[in-house]
Amino acid sequence: MVKKFKSLPTNYKSALIIFIVVVMWIASGFLKSDDKEVSIETIDSEQIVSVRAKNISAENKIYFLTIRGRTEADSKVILRPKTTSTILETLDKGQNVKKGDVICKLDPEDRVARLDEAIANEKQAQLKFDATLALAKEGYRSENAVASAEAILKGAVARREIAGNAVNNTMLKAPFDGFVEDINVKVGDLISPSQMCGSIIQLDPMIVSGEVTEKNIVQMIPDQKVSIELLDGKKLDGQISYISKSSNSATRTYKIEATFDNKSGLIREGITATIKVPLQEVKAQLIPSYLLSLNDAGDLGVKIVEDNIAKFLKIQIIEDTADGIWVVGLPEQTILITVGQEYVIDGQKINTQIDQG
């Protein structure tokens, strides 16, 4: 082997020597780093970390079930005529209307004349019936004559009502106080019963609809008072007006609706809203959201102090507010780690400085 090495060219010898030196240097570095890591781990495991903590007490808090949904109009009606005619007048879309206001007016054509004729015939039939009835009481007319006059009168009344309905059908009126959402025709258009004249939505009261899981649907009570919060932060009082009896086959959730007053009409349809349903009173603590952490199993919780030992406790968030989050799952009197919680693990011995106030 030595003879073979000596017989190699000088440049090969140099490269081989450099390669051997590099391999030895790398190997020595790994050994040193392993020794260093072991020593660091030994120091960390023995080190006692100092943290700051605060005493917190549980308070009585109403637990709300939060349901996300959207606003909906209580009623929405599409206006279609019962007859065929030409459009004479329409309201503009975007107007607020009262019940009975004419939204679309059709050309009555000869319907008014037919109504006038029917009214006249009714009056004539009424006079004839009254006269026949008076004569019958004196014995000058038979009961058959009275019955015949009464039948003629009833026929005249029916024709007057039919003619009146034909005239009324030329005026499409608002069925309730509301808002003209759309007008689909213009003056001069010929419209028939299959076509839309316009649509009206009722803005007072309004509805917020949302979906509830099968676990929580049993806690819903009809007419229960609820709090409704809109996307802009506005809060309103409402009550549950509808609870579905069948679930959505795709999501296995149940639809609920909460009704609230919207007399001003300023709240629009389709706005994101939150329904908060009060369920029960619980003992809860208010803590800053930045103190939340996860354990190795992915459970949400916080770190507290018990006998100078750090301990991880799972919690449940019941409400998120601007001042912090309300949680349940902690003892009524808890020493909560507020500074240094990220440097300690469950079961680790610690030095604790308690903040006052």
C-alpha positions as CSV (number, residue, x, y, z in Angstrom):
1,M,0.0,0.0,0.0
2,V,2.9,2.4,0.9
3,K,4.7,1.6,-2.3
4,K,1.5,2.3,-4.3
5,F,1.1,5.6,-2.5
6,K,4.7,6.6,-3.3
7,S,4.2,5.7,-6.9
8,L,1.2,8.1,-7.3
9,P,1.8,11.5,-9.0
10,T,2.5,14.4,-6.6
11,N,-0.9,16.2,-7.4
12,Y,-2.8,13.0,-6.5
13,K,-0.9,12.7,-3.3
14,S,-1.8,16.4,-2.3
15,A,-5.5,15.9,-3.1
16,L,-5.7,12.7,-1.1
17,I,-4.0,14.3,1.9
18,I,-6.4,17.4,1.7
19,F,-9.5,15.1,1.5
20,I,-8.4,13.1,4.6
21,V,-7.8,16.3,6.6
22,V,-11.2,17.7,5.6
23,V,-13.1,14.5,6.6
24,M,-11.3,14.5,10.0
25,W,-12.2,18.1,10.6
26,I,-15.8,17.6,9.8
27,A,-16.0,14.5,12.0
28,S,-14.4,16.4,14.9
29,G,-17.0,19.2,14.5
30,F,-19.9,16.8,14.8
31,L,-18.5,15.3,17.9
32,K,-18.0,18.7,19.5
33,S,-21.4,20.0,18.5
34,D,-23.0,16.8,20.0
35,D,-21.1,17.4,23.3
36,K,-22.2,21.0,23.2
37,E,-25.9,20.2,22.7
38,V,-25.8,17.7,25.5
39,S,-24.4,20.2,27.8
40,I,-26.9,22.9,26.8
41,E,-29.8,20.5,27.3
42,T,-28.5,19.6,30.7
43,I,-28.2,23.2,31.7
44,D,-31.7,24.1,30.4
45,S,-33.3,21.2,32.2
46,E,-31.8,22.3,35.4
47,Q,-32.4,26.0,35.0
48,I,-35.3,27.6,37.0
49,V,-37.1,30.2,34.9
50,S,-38.5,33.3,36.5
51,V,-42.0,34.4,35.4
52,R,-44.5,37.1,36.3
53,A,-48.1,36.2,37.2
54,K,-51.3,37.7,38.4
55,N,-54.2,36.6,40.6
56,I,-57.5,36.5,38.8
57,S,-60.9,35.7,40.1
58,A,-63.9,34.2,38.4
59,E,-67.0,36.3,37.9
60,N,-70.6,35.5,37.1
61,K,-71.0,35.7,33.3
62,I,-73.9,34.8,31.0
63,Y,-72.8,32.3,28.4
64,F,-74.0,33.3,25.0
65,L,-74.3,31.1,22.0
66,T,-73.0,33.1,19.0
67,I,-74.7,32.5,15.7
68,R,-73.5,34.2,12.5
69,G,-76.0,35.0,9.8
70,R,-77.4,37.8,7.6
71,T,-80.3,40.1,7.5
72,E,-83.3,39.4,5.4
73,A,-86.5,41.2,4.6
74,D,-89.5,39.8,6.5
75,S,-91.6,39.7,3.2
76,K,-90.8,40.1,-0.4
77,V,-93.5,40.3,-3.1
78,I,-93.3,40.2,-6.8
79,L,-96.3,42.1,-8.4
80,R,-97.9,40.6,-11.5
81,P,-101.2,41.7,-13.1
82,K,-104.3,39.5,-13.3
83,T,-105.2,40.9,-16.7
84,T,-103.5,42.1,-19.9
85,S,-103.2,45.8,-20.7
86,T,-100.9,48.7,-21.4
87,I,-98.8,50.4,-18.6
88,L,-100.0,54.0,-17.9
89,E,-98.0,54.8,-14.8
90,T,-95.4,53.4,-12.5
91,L,-93.6,54.4,-9.4
92,D,-89.8,54.8,-9.4
93,K,-87.8,52.1,-7.8
94,G,-86.2,53.0,-4.5
95,Q,-89.3,54.6,-3.1
96,N,-90.9,53.9,0.3
97,V,-94.6,53.1,0.0
98,K,-97.6,52.6,2.2
99,K,-100.0,49.7,2.0
100,G,-102.5,50.4,-0.8
101,D,-100.2,52.7,-2.8
102,V,-100.5,52.1,-6.6
103,I,-97.2,50.8,-7.9
104,C,-98.2,50.1,-11.5
105,K,-101.3,51.4,-13.2
106,L,-102.7,49.7,-16.3
107,D,-105.0,51.2,-19.0
108,P,-108.6,50.3,-17.9
109,E,-109.8,50.4,-21.5
110,D,-113.6,49.7,-21.5
111,R,-113.6,48.2,-17.9
112,V,-114.8,51.5,-16.3
113,A,-117.7,51.7,-18.8
114,R,-118.7,48.1,-18.0
115,L,-118.6,48.9,-14.3
116,D,-120.9,51.9,-14.8
117,E,-123.3,49.8,-16.7
118,A,-123.2,47.1,-14.1
119,I,-123.9,49.7,-11.3
120,A,-126.9,51.0,-13.3
121,N,-128.3,47.6,-13.9
122,E,-127.9,46.8,-10.2
123,K,-129.9,49.9,-9.2
124,Q,-132.6,49.0,-11.7
125,A,-132.8,45.5,-10.3
126,Q,-132.9,46.8,-6.8
127,L,-135.9,49.1,-7.6
128,K,-137.7,46.3,-9.3
129,F,-137.1,43.9,-6.4
130,D,-138.3,46.5,-3.8
131,A,-141.5,47.2,-5.8
132,T,-142.2,43.5,-6.3
133,L,-141.7,42.8,-2.6
134,A,-144.0,45.7,-1.6
135,L,-146.8,44.4,-4.0
136,A,-146.4,40.9,-2.7
137,K,-147.0,42.1,0.9
138,E,-150.3,43.5,-0.3
139,G,-151.2,40.3,-2.2
140,Y,-150.7,41.7,-5.7
141,R,-147.5,39.6,-6.5
142,S,-146.8,36.0,-5.9
143,E,-143.9,34.5,-4.1
144,N,-142.6,33.3,-7.4
145,A,-142.4,36.8,-8.7
146,V,-140.5,37.9,-5.6
147,A,-138.0,35.1,-6.1
148,S,-137.6,36.0,-9.7
149,A,-136.9,39.6,-8.9
150,E,-134.4,38.6,-6.2
151,A,-132.5,36.4,-8.6
152,I,-132.3,39.2,-11.1
153,L,-131.0,41.5,-8.3
154,K,-128.4,39.0,-7.2
155,G,-127.2,38.5,-10.8
156,A,-126.9,42.3,-11.2
157,V,-124.9,42.5,-7.9
158,A,-122.5,39.7,-9.1
159,R,-122.0,41.4,-12.5
160,R,-121.2,44.7,-10.7
161,E,-118.6,43.0,-8.5
162,I,-117.0,41.3,-11.5
163,A,-116.8,44.6,-13.3
164,G,-115.4,46.3,-10.2
165,N,-112.7,43.6,-9.8
166,A,-111.8,44.1,-13.5
167,V,-111.2,47.8,-12.8
168,N,-109.3,47.1,-9.6
169,N,-107.0,44.6,-11.5
170,T,-105.7,47.5,-13.5
171,M,-104.0,48.9,-10.4
172,L,-101.3,46.9,-8.8
173,K,-101.1,48.1,-5.2
174,A,-98.5,47.6,-2.4
175,P,-99.8,44.8,0.0
176,F,-97.8,46.3,2.9
177,D,-95.7,49.2,3.9
178,G,-92.3,48.7,2.2
179,F,-89.7,49.6,-0.2
180,V,-89.9,49.4,-4.0
181,E,-86.9,47.2,-4.8
182,D,-87.4,47.1,-8.6
183,I,-89.7,48.2,-11.5
184,N,-89.5,45.9,-14.5
185,V,-91.7,47.7,-17.0
186,K,-92.0,51.2,-18.6
187,V,-94.9,53.3,-19.5
188,G,-96.4,52.1,-22.8
189,D,-95.3,48.4,-22.3
190,L,-98.0,45.8,-22.8
191,I,-98.0,43.5,-19.8
192,S,-99.7,40.2,-19.2
193,P,-100.2,38.0,-16.1
194,S,-97.0,36.1,-16.8
195,Q,-94.9,39.3,-16.5
196,M,-93.5,41.2,-13.5
197,C,-94.5,44.7,-12.9
198,G,-92.1,45.2,-9.9
199,S,-91.1,43.9,-6.5
200,I,-91.5,45.2,-3.0
201,I,-89.7,44.2,0.2
202,Q,-90.9,44.8,3.8
203,L,-88.1,46.3,5.9
204,D,-89.9,46.5,9.2
205,P,-89.6,44.2,10.9
206,M,-86.4,42.6,9.7
207,I,-85.0,39.1,10.1
208,V,-81.6,37.7,10.9
209,S,-81.3,34.1,9.8
210,G,-78.5,31.7,10.8
211,E,-77.6,28.0,11.2
212,V,-77.4,26.1,14.5
213,T,-75.8,22.7,15.1
214,E,-77.9,19.7,16.2
215,K,-76.1,19.9,19.6
216,N,-77.3,23.5,20.2
217,I,-80.8,23.5,18.5
218,V,-82.3,21.9,21.7
219,Q,-81.3,25.0,23.6
220,M,-83.3,27.3,21.3
221,I,-86.6,28.6,22.7
222,P,-89.4,30.3,20.6
223,D,-89.8,34.0,21.4
224,Q,-86.6,34.0,23.4
225,K,-85.0,37.5,23.7
226,V,-81.6,37.8,21.9
227,S,-79.0,40.4,21.2
228,I,-78.2,41.2,17.5
229,E,-75.0,42.8,16.5
230,L,-74.4,44.2,13.0
231,L,-71.1,44.3,11.1
232,D,-70.6,48.0,12.0
233,G,-70.9,47.3,15.7
234,K,-74.5,48.4,16.1
235,K,-76.5,46.4,18.7
236,L,-80.2,45.7,18.5
237,D,-82.7,43.8,20.6
238,G,-84.7,40.9,19.0
239,Q,-86.4,37.6,19.6
240,I,-86.3,34.2,18.0
241,S,-89.3,34.0,15.6
242,Y,-88.6,30.7,13.8
243,I,-86.8,27.4,14.6
244,S,-86.6,24.8,11.9
245,K,-87.8,21.3,12.6
246,S,-85.7,19.7,9.8
247,S,-81.9,19.9,9.2
248,N,-79.9,20.8,6.2
249,S,-78.9,17.5,4.7
250,A,-75.5,18.8,3.6
251,T,-74.5,20.6,6.8
252,R,-76.6,18.9,9.4
253,T,-77.6,22.3,10.8
254,Y,-80.9,23.8,11.6
255,K,-82.1,27.2,10.5
256,I,-83.3,29.8,13.0
257,E,-84.6,33.3,12.5
258,A,-84.6,36.3,14.9
259,T,-86.8,39.3,14.3
260,F,-86.0,42.9,15.2
261,D,-87.6,46.4,14.6
262,N,-86.3,48.5,11.7
263,K,-88.8,51.4,11.8
264,S,-86.3,53.7,10.2
265,G,-85.7,51.3,7.3
266,L,-82.0,52.1,7.4
267,I,-80.9,48.5,7.9
268,R,-80.6,46.8,4.5
269,E,-81.1,43.2,3.5
270,G,-78.1,41.0,3.2
271,I,-75.9,42.6,6.0
272,T,-73.7,40.3,8.0
273,A,-75.0,40.0,11.6
274,T,-74.4,38.0,14.7
275,I,-77.2,36.6,17.0
276,K,-76.2,36.1,20.6
277,V,-78.5,33.8,22.5
278,P,-78.2,33.7,26.3
279,L,-77.9,30.1,27.5
280,Q,-76.7,29.9,31.1
281,E,-74.8,31.8,33.8
282,V,-71.3,30.5,34.4
283,K,-68.2,31.3,36.4
284,A,-65.7,32.9,33.9
285,Q,-62.5,34.9,33.9
286,L,-61.5,37.8,31.6
287,I,-57.9,37.3,30.3
288,P,-55.8,38.9,27.5
289,S,-56.0,37.0,24.2
290,Y,-52.2,37.0,23.8
291,L,-51.9,34.6,26.8
292,L,-53.5,31.7,24.9
293,S,-51.3,28.8,23.9
294,L,-51.5,25.3,22.6
295,N,-50.2,22.1,24.1
296,D,-48.6,19.2,22.2
297,A,-52.1,17.7,21.6
298,G,-53.3,21.0,20.0
299,D,-55.6,21.9,23.0
300,L,-56.3,25.6,23.6
301,G,-55.3,26.7,27.1
302,V,-53.2,29.0,29.4
303,K,-50.4,28.5,31.8
304,I,-50.9,29.0,35.5
305,V,-48.9,28.6,38.7
306,E,-49.5,25.9,41.3
307,D,-46.9,25.5,44.2
308,N,-44.2,27.2,42.0
309,I,-44.9,24.7,39.2
310,A,-46.0,25.8,35.8
311,K,-49.2,24.0,34.7
312,F,-51.1,24.0,31.4
313,L,-54.9,24.1,31.7
314,K,-57.4,23.7,28.9
315,I,-60.0,26.4,28.6
316,Q,-63.1,27.3,26.5
317,I,-63.8,30.7,25.1
318,I,-67.3,31.9,25.7
319,E,-67.0,35.5,24.5
320,D,-64.5,37.7,22.7
321,T,-64.6,41.4,23.6
322,A,-62.5,44.5,23.1
323,D,-61.2,44.2,26.7
324,G,-60.1,40.5,26.3
325,I,-61.7,37.1,26.1
326,W,-64.0,35.4,28.7
327,V,-63.0,31.8,29.4
328,V,-64.2,28.9,31.5
329,G,-62.2,25.9,32.7
330,L,-60.0,27.7,35.3
331,P,-60.3,27.5,39.1
332,E,-62.2,30.4,40.7
333,Q,-58.9,31.7,42.1
334,T,-56.1,31.3,39.6
335,I,-52.5,32.6,39.4
336,L,-52.2,33.2,35.7
337,I,-48.7,33.5,34.2
338,T,-48.6,36.9,32.3
339,V,-44.9,37.2,31.4
340,G,-42.6,34.4,30.4
341,Q,-45.3,31.8,29.7
342,E,-43.6,31.0,26.4
343,Y,-40.4,29.9,28.1
344,V,-41.9,27.3,30.5
345,I,-43.5,23.9,30.0
346,D,-46.2,22.0,31.9
347,G,-44.7,20.6,35.1
348,Q,-41.6,22.8,35.1
349,K,-40.4,24.4,38.4
350,I,-40.4,28.2,38.2
351,N,-39.8,31.3,40.3
352,T,-42.9,33.5,40.4
353,Q,-43.3,37.2,40.9
354,I,-46.9,38.1,41.6
355,D,-48.1,41.4,40.2
356,Q,-50.4,43.4,42.4
357,G,-53.6,45.0,41.2
